[in-house]
């Protein structure tokens, strides 16, 4: 694929490439050079920075849910009955 001479198209292509790597970046699965490319692009591209921040918060929230103690439905049902009395 030949790089586009149109700056807007080239930027969109860069964004698309970086966005495809964001999950791997947050998981620490990229080599140093590729991770640096993602970081550099996100530093100056507000849309990709926002997407990276949102993805990071989403992953953090999901990890917190995964690590939270599970509530049993039986315990929840009993506490509802006690509260109604």
ZICOR-V578980 format. One record per residue. N is the residue number from 1. RES is the residue in one small letter. NEAR is the number of other C-alpha atoms within 8 Angstrom. Layout:
BEGIN
{{N RES NEAR} {N RES NEAR}}
END
This chain:
BEGIN
{{1 x 2} {2 x 3} {3 x 5} {4 x 7} {5 x 6} {6 x 6} {7 x 7} {8 x 6} {9 x 9} {10 x 11} {11 x 8} {12 x 8} {13 x 8} {14 x 8} {15 x 10} {16 x 8} {17 x 8} {18 x 12} {19 x 9} {20 x 7} {21 x 9} {22 x 10} {23 x 8} {24 x 9} {25 x 11} {26 x 8} {27 x 6} {28 x 6} {29 x 7} {30 x 8} {31 x 6} {32 x 6} {33 x 6} {34 x 8} {35 x 10} {36 x 8} {37 x 9} {38 x 12} {39 x 8} {40 x 8} {41 x 11} {42 x 12} {43 x 8} {44 x 7} {45 x 8} {46 x 8} {47 x 7} {48 x 12} {49 x 11} {50 x 8} {51 x 8} {52 x 11} {53 x 8} {54 x 8} {55 x 9} {56 x 9} {57 x 8} {58 x 8} {59 x 8} {60 x 8} {61 x 8} {62 x 8} {63 x 8} {64 x 8} {65 x 7} {66 x 6} {67 x 6} {68 x 6} {69 x 4} {70 x 4} {71 x 6} {72 x 6} {73 x 6} {74 x 6} {75 x 8} {76 x 9} {77 x 8} {78 x 8} {79 x 8} {80 x 8} {81 x 8} {82 x 7} {83 x 6} {84 x 5} {85 x 4}}
END
